[in-house]
């Protein structure tokens, strides 16, 4: 129950690495372009793609993903973990 509350309050630390953030950025941009393309024809597709693009932008900017947190995944690589530790930045230590 404690992990559930921590997850829904977004109080956990960063848990996605640079590769995951890059992929999410590309997907978010593609969804945004799709939303622009479908705008005049289909408002349902536009809304769904816009929501997806906003969700991707949020995870990229915060480096946190609630689905990864609940799945117990941390996509930060060892090299990136060392760099974060050198900078004094905190990350989720799930896989250790």
Rosetta constraint file for C-alpha pairs under 8 A:
AtomPair CA 1 CA 5 HARMONIC 6.35 0.50
AtomPair CA 2 CA 6 HARMONIC 6.14 0.50
AtomPair CA 3 CA 7 HARMONIC 5.98 0.50
AtomPair CA 4 CA 8 HARMONIC 6.22 0.50
AtomPair CA 4 CA 70 HARMONIC 7.81 0.50
AtomPair CA 5 CA 9 HARMONIC 6.05 0.50
AtomPair CA 6 CA 10 HARMONIC 6.23 0.50
AtomPair CA 6 CA 11 HARMONIC 5.51 0.50
AtomPair CA 6 CA 12 HARMONIC 6.36 0.50
AtomPair CA 7 CA 11 HARMONIC 6.62 0.50
AtomPair CA 7 CA 12 HARMONIC 6.64 0.50
AtomPair CA 7 CA 66 HARMONIC 6.26 0.50
AtomPair CA 7 CA 69 HARMONIC 6.96 0.50
AtomPair CA 7 CA 70 HARMONIC 7.15 0.50
AtomPair CA 8 CA 66 HARMONIC 7.70 0.50
AtomPair CA 10 CA 66 HARMONIC 7.46 0.50
AtomPair CA 12 CA 64 HARMONIC 7.87 0.50
AtomPair CA 12 CA 69 HARMONIC 7.99 0.50
AtomPair CA 12 CA 92 HARMONIC 7.04 0.50
AtomPair CA 13 CA 64 HARMONIC 6.82 0.50
AtomPair CA 13 CA 90 HARMONIC 6.46 0.50
AtomPair CA 13 CA 91 HARMONIC 4.96 0.50
AtomPair CA 13 CA 92 HARMONIC 5.18 0.50
AtomPair CA 14 CA 62 HARMONIC 7.17 0.50
AtomPair CA 14 CA 63 HARMONIC 5.08 0.50
AtomPair CA 14 CA 64 HARMONIC 4.66 0.50
AtomPair CA 14 CA 65 HARMONIC 7.80 0.50
AtomPair CA 14 CA 90 HARMONIC 7.25 0.50
AtomPair CA 14 CA 91 HARMONIC 4.83 0.50
AtomPair CA 14 CA 92 HARMONIC 5.97 0.50
AtomPair CA 15 CA 63 HARMONIC 6.31 0.50
AtomPair CA 15 CA 64 HARMONIC 5.32 0.50
AtomPair CA 15 CA 65 HARMONIC 6.70 0.50
AtomPair CA 15 CA 68 HARMONIC 7.28 0.50
AtomPair CA 15 CA 69 HARMONIC 7.19 0.50
AtomPair CA 15 CA 73 HARMONIC 7.45 0.50
AtomPair CA 15 CA 74 HARMONIC 4.79 0.50
AtomPair CA 15 CA 75 HARMONIC 6.26 0.50
AtomPair CA 15 CA 76 HARMONIC 6.41 0.50
AtomPair CA 15 CA 91 HARMONIC 6.10 0.50
AtomPair CA 15 CA 92 HARMONIC 5.51 0.50
AtomPair CA 16 CA 20 HARMONIC 6.02 0.50
AtomPair CA 16 CA 21 HARMONIC 6.69 0.50
AtomPair CA 16 CA 63 HARMONIC 5.39 0.50
AtomPair CA 16 CA 64 HARMONIC 6.01 0.50
AtomPair CA 16 CA 65 HARMONIC 6.89 0.50
AtomPair CA 16 CA 68 HARMONIC 7.91 0.50
AtomPair CA 16 CA 74 HARMONIC 5.89 0.50
AtomPair CA 16 CA 75 HARMONIC 4.79 0.50
AtomPair CA 16 CA 76 HARMONIC 5.45 0.50
AtomPair CA 17 CA 21 HARMONIC 6.20 0.50
AtomPair CA 17 CA 63 HARMONIC 7.29 0.50
AtomPair CA 17 CA 74 HARMONIC 7.70 0.50
AtomPair CA 17 CA 75 HARMONIC 5.05 0.50
AtomPair CA 17 CA 76 HARMONIC 3.94 0.50
AtomPair CA 17 CA 77 HARMONIC 6.58 0.50
AtomPair CA 17 CA 80 HARMONIC 7.39 0.50
AtomPair CA 18 CA 22 HARMONIC 6.06 0.50
AtomPair CA 18 CA 76 HARMONIC 7.22 0.50
AtomPair CA 19 CA 23 HARMONIC 6.37 0.50
AtomPair CA 20 CA 24 HARMONIC 6.13 0.50
AtomPair CA 20 CA 75 HARMONIC 6.92 0.50
AtomPair CA 21 CA 25 HARMONIC 6.05 0.50
AtomPair CA 21 CA 59 HARMONIC 7.66 0.50
AtomPair CA 21 CA 60 HARMONIC 5.20 0.50
AtomPair CA 21 CA 63 HARMONIC 7.15 0.50
AtomPair CA 22 CA 26 HARMONIC 6.37 0.50
AtomPair CA 22 CA 60 HARMONIC 7.93 0.50
AtomPair CA 23 CA 27 HARMONIC 6.23 0.50
AtomPair CA 24 CA 28 HARMONIC 5.96 0.50
AtomPair CA 24 CA 56 HARMONIC 5.73 0.50
AtomPair CA 24 CA 57 HARMONIC 7.66 0.50
AtomPair CA 24 CA 59 HARMONIC 7.87 0.50
AtomPair CA 24 CA 60 HARMONIC 6.63 0.50
AtomPair CA 25 CA 29 HARMONIC 6.17 0.50
AtomPair CA 25 CA 56 HARMONIC 6.71 0.50
AtomPair CA 25 CA 57 HARMONIC 6.79 0.50
AtomPair CA 25 CA 60 HARMONIC 6.61 0.50
AtomPair CA 26 CA 30 HARMONIC 6.13 0.50
AtomPair CA 27 CA 31 HARMONIC 6.06 0.50
AtomPair CA 27 CA 53 HARMONIC 7.48 0.50
AtomPair CA 27 CA 56 HARMONIC 7.40 0.50
AtomPair CA 28 CA 32 HARMONIC 6.13 0.50
AtomPair CA 28 CA 52 HARMONIC 6.97 0.50
AtomPair CA 28 CA 53 HARMONIC 4.31 0.50
AtomPair CA 28 CA 54 HARMONIC 7.30 0.50
AtomPair CA 28 CA 55 HARMONIC 8.00 0.50
AtomPair CA 28 CA 56 HARMONIC 5.31 0.50
AtomPair CA 28 CA 57 HARMONIC 6.40 0.50
AtomPair CA 29 CA 33 HARMONIC 6.18 0.50
AtomPair CA 29 CA 53 HARMONIC 6.83 0.50
AtomPair CA 30 CA 34 HARMONIC 6.10 0.50
AtomPair CA 31 CA 35 HARMONIC 6.09 0.50
AtomPair CA 31 CA 49 HARMONIC 5.21 0.50
AtomPair CA 31 CA 50 HARMONIC 6.77 0.50
AtomPair CA 31 CA 52 HARMONIC 6.80 0.50
AtomPair CA 31 CA 53 HARMONIC 5.43 0.50
AtomPair CA 32 CA 36 HARMONIC 6.27 0.50
AtomPair CA 32 CA 49 HARMONIC 6.52 0.50
AtomPair CA 32 CA 50 HARMONIC 6.03 0.50
AtomPair CA 32 CA 53 HARMONIC 5.69 0.50
AtomPair CA 33 CA 37 HARMONIC 6.14 0.50
AtomPair CA 34 CA 38 HARMONIC 6.14 0.50
AtomPair CA 34 CA 46 HARMONIC 7.43 0.50
AtomPair CA 34 CA 49 HARMONIC 6.76 0.50
AtomPair CA 35 CA 39 HARMONIC 5.87 0.50
AtomPair CA 35 CA 45 HARMONIC 6.76 0.50
AtomPair CA 35 CA 46 HARMONIC 4.34 0.50
AtomPair CA 35 CA 47 HARMONIC 7.25 0.50
AtomPair CA 35 CA 49 HARMONIC 5.36 0.50
AtomPair CA 35 CA 50 HARMONIC 5.93 0.50
AtomPair CA 36 CA 46 HARMONIC 7.08 0.50
AtomPair CA 38 CA 42 HARMONIC 5.52 0.50
AtomPair CA 38 CA 43 HARMONIC 7.17 0.50
AtomPair CA 38 CA 45 HARMONIC 6.54 0.50
AtomPair CA 38 CA 46 HARMONIC 5.72 0.50
AtomPair CA 39 CA 43 HARMONIC 5.93 0.50
AtomPair CA 39 CA 45 HARMONIC 7.87 0.50
AtomPair CA 39 CA 46 HARMONIC 5.46 0.50
AtomPair CA 42 CA 46 HARMONIC 6.40 0.50
AtomPair CA 43 CA 47 HARMONIC 6.08 0.50
AtomPair CA 44 CA 48 HARMONIC 6.23 0.50
AtomPair CA 45 CA 49 HARMONIC 5.95 0.50
AtomPair CA 46 CA 50 HARMONIC 5.96 0.50
AtomPair CA 47 CA 51 HARMONIC 6.14 0.50
AtomPair CA 48 CA 52 HARMONIC 6.24 0.50
AtomPair CA 49 CA 53 HARMONIC 6.07 0.50
AtomPair CA 50 CA 54 HARMONIC 6.16 0.50
AtomPair CA 51 CA 55 HARMONIC 6.15 0.50
AtomPair CA 52 CA 56 HARMONIC 6.20 0.50
AtomPair CA 53 CA 57 HARMONIC 6.15 0.50
AtomPair CA 54 CA 58 HARMONIC 6.15 0.50
AtomPair CA 55 CA 59 HARMONIC 6.36 0.50
AtomPair CA 56 CA 60 HARMONIC 6.13 0.50
AtomPair CA 57 CA 61 HARMONIC 6.09 0.50
AtomPair CA 58 CA 62 HARMONIC 6.08 0.50
AtomPair CA 59 CA 63 HARMONIC 5.38 0.50
AtomPair CA 59 CA 64 HARMONIC 5.35 0.50
AtomPair CA 59 CA 65 HARMONIC 5.68 0.50
AtomPair CA 60 CA 64 HARMONIC 7.45 0.50
AtomPair CA 65 CA 69 HARMONIC 6.25 0.50
AtomPair CA 66 CA 70 HARMONIC 6.21 0.50
AtomPair CA 67 CA 71 HARMONIC 6.08 0.50
AtomPair CA 68 CA 72 HARMONIC 5.99 0.50
AtomPair CA 68 CA 73 HARMONIC 4.97 0.50
AtomPair CA 68 CA 74 HARMONIC 6.70 0.50
AtomPair CA 69 CA 73 HARMONIC 6.05 0.50
AtomPair CA 69 CA 74 HARMONIC 7.46 0.50
AtomPair CA 72 CA 94 HARMONIC 6.23 0.50
AtomPair CA 72 CA 95 HARMONIC 7.71 0.50
AtomPair CA 73 CA 94 HARMONIC 6.58 0.50
AtomPair CA 73 CA 95 HARMONIC 6.99 0.50
AtomPair CA 74 CA 92 HARMONIC 6.90 0.50
AtomPair CA 74 CA 93 HARMONIC 7.50 0.50
AtomPair CA 74 CA 94 HARMONIC 6.24 0.50
AtomPair CA 74 CA 95 HARMONIC 6.66 0.50
AtomPair CA 76 CA 80 HARMONIC 6.21 0.50
AtomPair CA 76 CA 81 HARMONIC 6.42 0.50
AtomPair CA 77 CA 81 HARMONIC 6.12 0.50
AtomPair CA 78 CA 82 HARMONIC 6.32 0.50
AtomPair CA 79 CA 83 HARMONIC 6.42 0.50
AtomPair CA 80 CA 84 HARMONIC 6.12 0.50
AtomPair CA 81 CA 85 HARMONIC 6.10 0.50
AtomPair CA 81 CA 91 HARMONIC 7.84 0.50
AtomPair CA 82 CA 86 HARMONIC 6.14 0.50
AtomPair CA 83 CA 87 HARMONIC 6.37 0.50
AtomPair CA 84 CA 88 HARMONIC 6.12 0.50
AtomPair CA 84 CA 89 HARMONIC 5.06 0.50
AtomPair CA 84 CA 90 HARMONIC 7.02 0.50
AtomPair CA 84 CA 91 HARMONIC 7.81 0.50
AtomPair CA 85 CA 89 HARMONIC 5.75 0.50
AtomPair CA 85 CA 90 HARMONIC 7.07 0.50
